[in-house]
Amino acid sequence: MIITQSRAMEARIRTTSWQWIILAALVVVMLAQMWTSVYQLSVTSDEADHLHAGYRYLQCRDFGWNPEQPPLAKMVAALPLLAMNIQDPILSPCGMANGKMVDFQVGHDFLFANPESVLMAARMAASGLAILLLLTVWFFARRAFGVSTAVISGTLIAFEPNLLAHGSLVMTDVPAALGFVLAVYALYVYLSNPDRTRLVVLGLATGLALCLKHSTILLAVIVPSLVVIDALLLDSTERMRTLLRNLAALVSVMVIALVVLWGVYGFRYDSRPDQARPWTPARLESAHGAVATKVIPAIARWRILPQAYLIGLQDVLVESDEGKRMFLVGRMYPTGRWFYFPVAATIKFTLPTLLLMLVSAFAVGFWKKRKREAAFLLVPAAILLASAMSYTINIGIRHVLPLLPFLVIFAAAGTWSVARNRWWATLALLALLLFHAVSSLRAFPNYLSYSNELWGGPQNTYKYLSDSNADLGQALKMARHYVAANRPTHCWLIQPYNETASDYGIPCDDIYSKIPPLHFDGTLIVSSILVDGVMSPFWKRSASLFKDVQPKAKLGGSALFVYDGNFDLTPMVAAERLKLATSVGPHDPQFAIAQASDVLSFDPNNGLANAVLCYSYATLGEAGMAEQHCNIALKLMREDRFSLPHDTADVTAFMRRHGLQIYSNSQPKP
């Protein structure tokens, strides 16, 4: 009976306007969740930088602001600002001398010179790209598998907490997901029945994808791979002719895509107006990746791609080459690990989504009959995952969001093939979709720190993941409400982003305004990134302050923790002074020496302080003092349980570059 009703309902959805009603409802539901949650969030890490840059792109075609990602998503977010009364704190921004850190500070000043309605308008515009993602998944799933699969896929997308978390932020992660699935969908349609119109659409879709995020350059691998696989699935008599024809068509796709990319950059090579000087990636001189140091400069000489696009791509590669510290399931790693994203997915994806993927993977008979569709879903996902697993920067599930559209359609199609002829499976599928929606809604508005029930939900995400998985700077409004309700006598806000307590009217001191005292009695509002020890290389010892202390409150799920009591903040003060010393040291080594010496006056066994002294004396040409302090640093670091292997590796590499002798008692033990 249930099977008969299921088939009748499916037929009704196919032949009536119900499919459009369901799609419209999913759009409204997704928008409602994004807009009502994001209104409660403070500006996140990159938003001010992205929004300010997008405004400058539209205002004066200055693509030298924040070139680290292509401009399209930032321009979309900034469009509403053209119709608003913007208070511009910068007198001559077009072509202004800048750099990556300057970009962030100027973006901050620009954003907070204007009312919050400016950020909200930009976020609403950005959410349009998330809705386009929902629509693309719907139409892809419907064309490949039918309306029922489209309904299941659309439901999974509309209630996916990670897409809700990032979909209405002025960021580039959800736009990247849109770019990938849009290009692959256009390729699927073209190869199904090639003609000139579909070829042009494929070229446009690919070009738009390239304008959304640098990671979409992987389409240069994904698209040809799918063309080859699609031809191999044909009869041998047609295989070679079809393959050659479609590979030749990719030349036209590439040309159209490049025209779109150049068009978004205004058909101008120079990133800045009037040939103003662009910034170059930090640490480029020490990079050793061939693509960043040789290939991109060669492309720049031939001016094949816009300058700003190349600078951004180079910056991404240099950062990846250097790597960053990574936190996973309670353990710190000096750099990224291949297993990070697979493990993070089991924490950050909902349990129903994971289970539906597993069920679909066992629907072998169905996928044997739908090899072509399986290829168009699994090949892009496999290439994206393989690329992500090679990253040395593992700071958030947001970097693999492009996997979700493909895996969601795969999960929906395979599971529906199993469920449609079994009443109990149909009921189980409906229950899982309901569970998926409830799990997401229970996290509201803390989608950014979402983790599924198996891992304890948003309140416990920090135990297993850090960085943008838990705190992206979104909880300062919540901190303001907490302080207003509890009125602590004295409080400090300690978080890694450059928004200050005064930006949100929080009556607390903050670590960006001044260095805290060595001893503090009162309320600390601390980012979970610090609690996990990820905040910076200087903060590892500071994390121990909170290891056995229960927070009085958690804000934003796992974003900010509130502690009351009497605290010895010596490690934190040392960390801040050393961070200041390293940022200024290359330009003012005497200042760095003064800061590091001050740290040693109250923390004499600080290995990093001795490393700073070593670097500073080497800059001054005092090799003897540099050698002495580097060897002391090595010895102390090897005895310090908070040091990571790459801390000593960095010091050792510095000594070898500068010809400094490593003493025998500083050598690692065999």
N, C-alpha and C positions, 0 to 999 in steps of 0.2 A: 504493500500500500504506500509506504513512504517513498519507495523507489519510483513508483508511478507518479506520485505527487511531485517528486524532485524533477522528473523528466518533463512533466507538464509545465512546471514553473520555469524550467530552462527554456522550453519552447516559447512560452509567453514572453520571457525577457527578450528573446531573439526577435520576435515579430512585433513587438509593441514599443511604445515610447518609454517603457519602464527602465530600459538600460540608461537612457539619458537622465531620467529622474534619479536613478542610483548614482550616476556619475556626478550630477550636480550636487547631490547630498554629500558625497565624499569631498568634493571641493569645498563646500561650505564648512563641513566638520573640520577639515584640515586647517582652513584659514582661521576658524574660531579658536582652535587650540593654539595655533602659532601666535595670533595677535593678543589673545588674553594672557598668555604666559610671558611673552617678550615684553609686555608693558610693565611687568614686575621686575625686570632685570636691569641692572646697570650696564653701562657700556662694557663690552668684552675686549679682550686683549688687542685684536687687530682692527676693530671696527673704526675707531677714530682715524687711524692711518688710512684705511681703505676709503672711507667716506670722504675725507679731505682730498685724497688723490683723485677720486672720481669727480669731485667738484672742479678741480683744477683742469682735468682733461676736458670737461665740457666748457669751462670758462675761458681758457686760453690755450687749449691744445698742448699743455705741458705734460708730456708723458714721462718726464724725469722724476716726478713724485711717485714714490712707491712702485718702482718698476718690477718688483720681485714677483708679481703675478700679472698676467695680461689684463687689459682695462675694462672689458665689456661688462662684467658683473658689477664692478665698482661704478661704472657710468650709469647703469640701470638704477642702482640704488640712489645715485646722486641726482637723477632727473627731477624729482620733486623740488629740490632745492632751488632750481632755476625760477620757480614761481613763488619763492618765499623771500621774505625780507631778511637777508643774511647779514649778520654783523661780522665783518671780516677783520680779525685782529692783525693781519699781516698786510703791510703797506704795498709791497711789490713782490707778490708770490710767483709770478710767471718768470721762470728761469732763475729763481733764487737759488743760491748755493745751498746744497743740502747733502745728506748722507742718510743711511738707514736709521740711525738713532735720532737724527734731526727730524726725519719724516714723522716718527712717532710723537716727538714732543710738539711739533707744529700741528699735527693732527689733533692732539689733545687740546692745545690752546684754541684751535678753531672750533672744535666741538663744544667746549665749555664756555665759549664766548656767545653761544646761541642757546635759545630755550630748548628744552628736551623734545619739543615737538619736531625739531629738525631731525633728530635721530629716529624718532618714531616714524616719520614720513619715509625716511630712507629704508627702514626695516620693512615697512609695508610694501614698498616697491620691490625690495629684494625677495620678499615672499612670493612674488609673482613667478619667479624662476622655479621655486619649489612646486607651485601648482602646475607649471608646464611639465615638470618631471612627472607628477602624478598623471597628467593627461597622456604623456608619451608612453608611460608604462601601460596605461589602459589600452591605448590603440595598438601598441605592439602586441600585447597579450591577446587582444580580441582578434587581430588579423592572423596571428599564428595558431591560436588554440580555441578561439570562440569566446562568447560573452561571459560564460560562467567563470572561466579562468581570468578574464578581465576584472570581474567583480571581486574575486578573491584577491587578485594582485592589487587592485585599487584599495581594498580595505586594509591590506597589510601596509601599503605605502602611507595611507592617510593617518594611520595610528602608529607609525614607526617612530619611536621616541627619539632616535638619533637624527632623523630627518626633521622632526618637529623642533629639536634642539637647535639645529644649525640653519634650518630653512628660512627663518625670518631674521637672521643676522646678516650684517654687511660683511660677508665672508665669501670665499670662493669654493668651498668644499661641495655644497649641494649643487651649485652651478656646474662644477666639474662632472658630477654624476649625471646631470642633465645632458651635458655635451657628449659624453660617451654613449649613453643609451639612444640619444637622438641620431647620432651618426650611424650606429649599428642598425637601428631600425630603418633608416633611410637606405642603407646598403641591402638589408633584407628585402625591402620592397623593390629596389632596383634589380637585384639578381633574380627575383621572382618573375619579372617581365620587363626586361631592359628596354628603355626608350630614352629619347633625349631629355624630356621633361624630368624624368626620375633621375637621370644622370646629373642634371643641373641641381636638383634638390639635394642629392647626395653631396655634391661639392659645396653647396651653401651650408648644409648641416655640419660637414667636417670643418669648414672655415669658422663657423660660429663656435664650435667646440674648442678650436685652437685659441680663440679669443677669450676663453673663460678661465683656463688655468694651464700652467705649463705641463702638468702631468698628462694632459690630453694629447701630447706629442706621441704617446704610446699608440694612438690610432694609426701611426705610420707602420706599426707592427700588426695591430689587430685587423685592420681592413684588408691588407694583402693576404694575411693568413686565412681569413674567412673566404676570400675569393678563391684561393687555391683549394681549400677544403670543400667548398660548394661545388667546384668543378669535379673533384675526385668522387663525389657522390653520384655523379651522372653516369650514364652508360658509356662504355669505352669508346663507342663510335662518335659521341658528341664531346667527349671530355676535353681533348686537346684544343679543338676549335673554340669551344666556349671559354676555356681558360685563357687563351691568347687574346680573344676579343675583350674579355673583362679586365685583364691586366692592362691592355692598351687603353681601356676606358679610364683606368685609374690615373693616367697622365692628365686627362681633362679634369678629373676630380681634384688633383693636386693643384692645377693651375687656378681653378675656381676658388679653392680653399685659400690659396695664397693671395688672390685678389681681395677676398673678404678680410683676411688678416691685415693686409696693407690698408684696406679701406677703413677699418676700425682705428688704425693709427694715423688716419688722415693722409694716406699716401705720401708720407714724409719719412725719410730715413732717420734724421736727427730726432733724438728723444725730446729735446727741449727747444723752445722757440728762440730765434736769433742765435742759434748754435751755442747756447749757454752750456757750460761744462756739466756733463752728467756725473753721477757718483759711480764708483766702481765697487764691486763686492769686497767686503772686509776679508782680510787674510788671503786675498787672491795670490799675492806674491809667494806664499808658502804652499799653495795648492799643488798637487801633483797629478790630478786627473787629466787624462789626455783631452777629453772633450772640452772641459772648462778652459784649459790652458792653451790648446792648439787648434781644435776644430772650430770653436766659436770665434776666436780671433780671425781665423781664415775666412769664415762666413762674413764676418764684419768687414773685412777688407773688400770683399766682392759685393757687399750690401745686398745680399740675397733676402735678408729678413730685416725688419725694423730694428733700430738700435736699442730701443727700450725693451723689446722682446728678448733680444740677445743678452742684454745686461741682466734681466730678471732670470733667464734660464741659467746663465753663468753663476749667479748668486745662489740659486737652488742647488746646483751641482757642487759648488764650493762648500756650502753648509753640510751637504750630505757627505762629502768627502771627509769633513772634520768629525761629524757625528756629535751626538749629545748623550748625556747620561739618561738611563732608562729605568723605570720602576715597574715591576711586575710581580704580583702576588706576594708582596711583602719583601721582595729582594731588589737591591740596587745593582744595576749593570753599568759598566763604564760607557757603553755605547749600545746601539740597537742590536737585537737578536732576531734570527729568522722566525722564531716561534712566537714573537710578540703579537702580531695581528691575529693569527689563529686563536690564541688564548684569549686575547682581548675581545674577539667576536663572541666567544662563549659567555663572556661576562656582560657585554653591552647589547647584544641582540636579544630580543624577547625569546622566552622559551618556546612559545608556539612557532615563531619563525624558524628557530633551529630544528624543531621537531618536524615541521613540514618539509624542510630541506632534506632531512634524513629519510622521511617517507618517500619523497620523490626520487631520491637516489636509489631506492630499492624497487622502483617501478620500471624494472629493466625492460620488460616486454613492451611497455608503452614507448620508451625512448628508442627501442630498436626500430619501431615504425616511424619515429619522428627524428631521424638522425640529423636532418638539416636544421631543424629548430633547436635541437640539443646543442649543435655546434655553435649556433649564433648566441646562445646563452652561456655556454660553459667555456668556450674558447676565450672570449673577452674577460670573463671572470678569472680564468686561470692565468692569463697574461698579467692582469691587474694584480692578482694576489702574488704571483711570482716576483713582480717588480717591487711590491710593497715589502715582501719578505727579505729583499736585498737592501732595504733602507737601513741607514745607520742612525736615523732620527726617528724614534718611536715615541711620539708625544700625544697620540690621540687616535681614537677610532675614526675620527672625521677624515683622516687621510685615506681610508679605504671605503668611504661611502659610495664611490662609483661601483663597487661590487654589488650593492644592495639591489638595484633595479633588475639586474640579470638573475640574481639568486632568488629574488621574490617571484619573478615570473616562472622560473624553473620549479620552485617549490609549489606554486599554485597549480601549474599544469600537471605535474606528476601526481600530486595528491588528489586532484579532481579526477584523474583517470582511475585512481583506486577507489575513490569514495562514491562516484556517481552510480554505481551498480550495487552498492551495499548500504542498506538503511542505517546500520549502526555506524558505518564509516562516515556517512553524510552527517549524522548527528554529532559525531566526534569532531568533524571538521568545523561545523558551526560553533561547537563549544570552544574549540581552539581559537577561532576568530574572535569570539567574545572575550576569551581570556587575554588575547593579544591587546584588545582595546582597553580592557580593564587595567591590565598591567601598565599600559602607557598612561592612562588617566590618573592612576594612583600616584604616579610620579609628578604630576602637574603641581607647580610650574617648573619643577626642577628636572626637566628633560636632559639638561647638559650633564648632570651627574647620575643619570640613569644607570642602573645595573639590574639584571633580572633577579627574580625571587630566589633562585638557587644560590646567589651570592649575597643576599641580604638587602637588596634594593638600594636606592640612592643614598641612604644614610650610611651605608657601609662600603661604597665604591672605593673610597680612599685607601682601604686596607689592601686592595688588589691592583688598582690603577691610579695614576696621578696625572698631573698636567691638565690638558684640556678635557680629559675624561671626567674630571671632578670640579676643577676650578679654572674658569676662563676669565675671571674677573667679574662674574655676573651677579654677585651677591651683596654688593655695597649698599644697594637700596634696602635690603633686608637687614644689614648691619645698622643702618640709620634707624629703622623701625625698632630694632632691638634696643639700641642705646636710648632712644626716646622713651621706651616703655620701662626700662630698668634703671636708668639714670645712674650709672656707675660714677663714683667720685673721681676716679682717674682711670683713663683707658688708653691703650695703644692699639693701633691698627697695623698689622704686619702682613703684607701681601706682596707678590712679585711684580705686579703690573704698575704702570706709572700714573694711575689715578690716585689722588690723595683723599684723605678724609674730608678736607674742606670742599672738594668737588661736589660732594653729596651732603654737605652740611652736617657731617658727623662730628660731634664735639669731642674728638679724640686726637691725640698726637698720632703721627704716622711716620713710618720709616723712611718715606721719601722726603719728608720735611726736615727731619733731624735724626741723629743717631740716639737710640734709647740709652738710659742710664745702665750702669753695671748691675744695679739691684733695683727691682721694681715691685711695688706692692699695689695691686689693683686688678684691673680687668684687661686681659689680652684677647684681641680678636685676630686670629691667626689663620692664614691660608693653609689648607690641607697639603698644598705643595711643600710648605715648610715642614709640616708634621711628618711628611713622608721623606724629607731630606733631599728633595729634588730642586729646591729653589735656586741654588747655584753651587758650584764646587766649594764655596766657602761656608755653606750652611749645613754640611753633613753633621757636624757636632751639635749644632743648634737643635736638630731634630730630637736629640736625646732628652732635651728638656721636657718633652711632652709624652715620652714613651709610656710612662706608667701613671699619667695624669688623666683622669676622666674629664672630658669637656662638660661645661655646664649647659651648653646648647650647641646645636649644629645648625648653620644657616645655609640655605640653598642646597639642601641634601648633604653633600660632602664638600662644599666649597669653603666655608669659613667655620672655624671652631672658636668657641668662647671659653676662656679659662679665667678663674678667679683665684687669687692667692699671692704669695710672696715668691718672686722668681729671681734666681741668679742668672742674669742675661749676658754673662761674660762671653760665651761662645757667639752669641748674636752680635754683640758690639764688635768683637774681633772680626766677624764675617763682614759686617758693614764697612769697617775701616779698610779691610783688605780689598773689598770690592771697589771702594773709592780709589785706593792706591793703584790697582791694576788699570782702572779706566784712565787715570791721569798719568801714570808712571811713564809711558813712552814719551810723553811730552814734557814731563816735569819729574825726573827721577828723584830729585831732592825731596819733593813733597811725598813721593811714594816711600822713601826711606824714613821720613818722619812718621808716617802713618804706621808702617810695619814695626818700627822701633817702639811706638806707643803700645801696639798690640803685645809685643814681647814683654813690656813692663808689667802687664797684668796677666799674661798668658805665655809664660816663658817656654813652654814646650810646643808652641804652634809651628808646625812644619811649613805651612803655607806662608807664614810671615817671613820665615827665613828664605823661602823661595822668592818672594817679592824683593827682599833685600839683595839676593843674588842677581836677579834680573836688572835691578836698578843700578847696582854697582857696575855690572857689565856694560850698561848703557853709558855710564860715566867713564869707562875705560879702566876701572880699577879691578883688574883681573884677580889679584890676590884676595881681596875682600869678597868678590863674587864667588870664587872657588870655595872659600871657607864656608860661606852661608849656604851654598848649594849642597855641600856635603853634610852640613848640619841638617838641612831640610830633608835630604834622603834618609838620614838616620832616624829622624823623628817620625817621618811618614811611615817607615817600615815598622815602627813600634806603635803607631796609632791605629787602633781598630776601626776608626772612621775613614781612614784613607782608602782610596781605590787604587788598583794597579796602575791605571793610566796617570795618576798623580805623580808617582815616581818616574813613570816612563816619560812624562813631559819634562821633568827636571833633567833626567839623564840625556834626553835628546837635545835640550838646550845646552848642556855642558859640552856635548860632543861638537855641536855646531860652533861653539865659541872656543874650542880647544882647552877646556878646563879639565883638570885631572880629577878623576873619581878615586877617592881614598879607599883603601881595601876594606875598612870597617863600614863603608857605605854600600858595598856590593851586596846584591841580593844573596840570601842564603841558598845553598844548593838543595 
